[in-house]
Amino acid sequence: MFRWAIVRRCYMQFPRLMMTVAWMSQLGQPFHHLIHNKLKRQGSNADNWSVEVPDYQPDYPENLDPGDPFAQIERADWEALDEDMGPGKIETGPLHIGDIVRFQSVVGEDNPLHYDLVWAKSRGYPNVFGLGSHQASMLTAYAAHWLDPGAVRFFEARFCNVYWPGERLAYEAVVSRKYTDTSTGHRMAELKLNCSRNDGDPVVDVCMTMDFDA
């Protein structure tokens, strides 16, 4: 589940990375048409999608901010890293429309496909849906809790699947490569992070390169 405090903290700790993620949200209509064409199978009616949209039954906490799902991740340094290892899977959810709207407010993305059900259905979608940049941002929060955000030198995100309000999301990261750069002597690490939805389908994949001596 999205947390305003997480994104705010990531903008403070990961400014370049978060600006990249925010830029991704400006891809706008062409990006949505790509998803629309990929998943929709027949006709133009919102009822004809070949995906199962979850039954959305929101249950907001009284304080509307139930906490930081990544708070238990322990900070690690380069020496503590091992390839194919990471902090483990963290599950959150179900996703609320309010979570989506909060993220849109942070990055300045106001496409009504993500919060206005009547409009979304008029455009052929069965429901409002989440932003890929939202979950890419959540993965940056995961990384910021785990490793020094100042060490990030490369970030790339790939949006894989549409995800819907009511779905449970999971986040995980591992070290794909740990090495010493032979030309600089710098301690380096490459990470693979992913967000998936309830049935294990990928939502966003992220690759990062870290330089711990930069």
N, C-alpha and C positions, 0 to 999 in steps of 0.2 A: 504494500500500500504506500502511496506517495506521502511524503512528509515535507511540509514547507520548510521546516528547520534543516532538513538534509540538503535540499537544493540551495538554501541560503548559505549554508556552511560550505557547500561545494563552490559556489561563486566566490567565496572568500579565499578558499584554499586552492582551487583549480581554475583560476580565471580564464586562461587561454583555452583550456579544454572545454569549459562550460560555454564559452563564446562559440566554439565550434559546434557543440550540441545545439545551442540556441539557433545558430545559422541553419542547421539541418531542418528546423521546424518551419523555415521560410520556403522550403521546396514547394509547398502548397499544392495546387490543383493537379499538376502533372504527376506528382507522387501518388495522390489519391486515385487518379485514373489508372495508374499502374496496378495498384492493389485491387481496384474495382475489376479490371480486366482479368487479373490473375485468378481471383476467387469466385467471381460470378460465372455461372455456367449456362443459364438459360433466361431469355427474356429480359425485360427491364423492370420487372416488379420486385419490390423489396422482399416479397415472400418466396422468391425463386432461388435464393442463395443455396449453395450446396454445403454450407457450414451450419453447425448447430450453435445458435446464440444462447448463452446461459440465461436461466431465469433470474432476473435481477431483483433481489430483495435487499435493499440497502439497510444497514444497521449501524448508523453513525454513533460513535461514542459521545458521551455527554460533553466532554471538553473539546471534541472535534480534532484532537491532536493526541493520538494514543501512544506516541513515542517513536523512538528511532530503532528501526528493525536491525540496524547494523551496529548497535551500541556494544554488542558482546564480541565483536571482532578485535583481536589483539593486534597492536601495531608491531610490525616485524621489520628487521633490517635485512640487508643483502645476505649477510652471513647465515641468517636463519632460514633462508629460502632453499627449497629443494624442488627439482623438476617434477612435474605432474602432481604437485601438492598445492593446497591452498587452504583458506579458512573453512571451507565446507559450504554446503547448500543452505541458503536462508530462504524460507518460504513466507510469503505475505499474502494479504488479501482478506476477503475478496475486494477487487478494485471497485471504488465508488466513482460515480460521475463527478462528485465534488473533488476527488483527487485529480482528475483530468483538468477540471476548471482551474484549480490552484496552479497547476503547472503552466497552463496557458497564460495565466496572469503573470507568472514569473518571467517567461520568455517573450511575452508580447505577441503570442499567436492567438488569433481570435476566430479561426475557422469554425463556423457553427456545426459542421459535420461531427464535431467532437462533443457537443453538448445539447444540441437542439434536435430532439427525436423526430418531430414533424418534418423539419428541413431535411434531415438525413434520409428519411423514407421517401421524400419527394425526389431525391437524387438517386434513388435506386438501392439504398443501403437498408439492411434489415434493422439496424440499430445505430446509435452513436458508437464511436470506437476510439481507442486510445491512440496517442501519438508515439511513433517510434522514438523520437527524440526524448520523450518522457522516460522511457525505460533505459535508454542510453545514459541519461543523467543519473538514474538510480545506480547504474553500474559504476559510474564515476564516484558516487558516494561510497559504494562498497570498497573501491580501490583506495579512496582517500582515508578510510578508516584503517585499512590494512597496511599501506605503504606510504612513504613520504611523497606527497603530491608534487613537491618541487623537483622530483626526479623524472617526471614524465617528459619524454621527448617526442613521442609519436602516439597518435590516437586515431583509430579508424572504427567506425560503427557500420553495421549492415542490418537493415530492417528486413525481417524474414516473413512475418505473418501478421495479419490483422488480429487484434485482441479486443475483448469486449468487457464492458462493465459487468461485474459479477464473477469474473474469472480470478482464480488464485494464481499468483505469479511467484516464481522462484528465481533466485540469483546465485551464481556460483562463479568462482575464478580459480585458475591454476597457473602455475609457472610453466610455460611451454619450453623455455630455454633460459639457462643461467650460465653466464660466461664472462670472461675478461677480454675486453677489446685489445687485440694484440698491438694496434697502432697507438692507442692512447693510454693503455693500462687501466682504463676505467672499468669499474664493476657494473655489469649490465644484466638486465633481465627482460625477457619478453613474456607477456601475460596473455591469456585467453580468458575472456569473461563472457558469460551468457545469461540472458533472461529467457525463461520458458514459462509457458502457461500450464494449466492443471494437468493436461494429458502428456506433458513433456515436449510438446511442439515448441520449436525455437521462436522467440519473438524478436530478440536483438542479439547479435553477436558482436563482440568488441575485441580488438587487438590493441595492445599497448606495448611500448618500449620504454624502459626505465634506465636512466643513467644515474647511478648513485654517487658519482664523483664529479658531476657537472658543476 
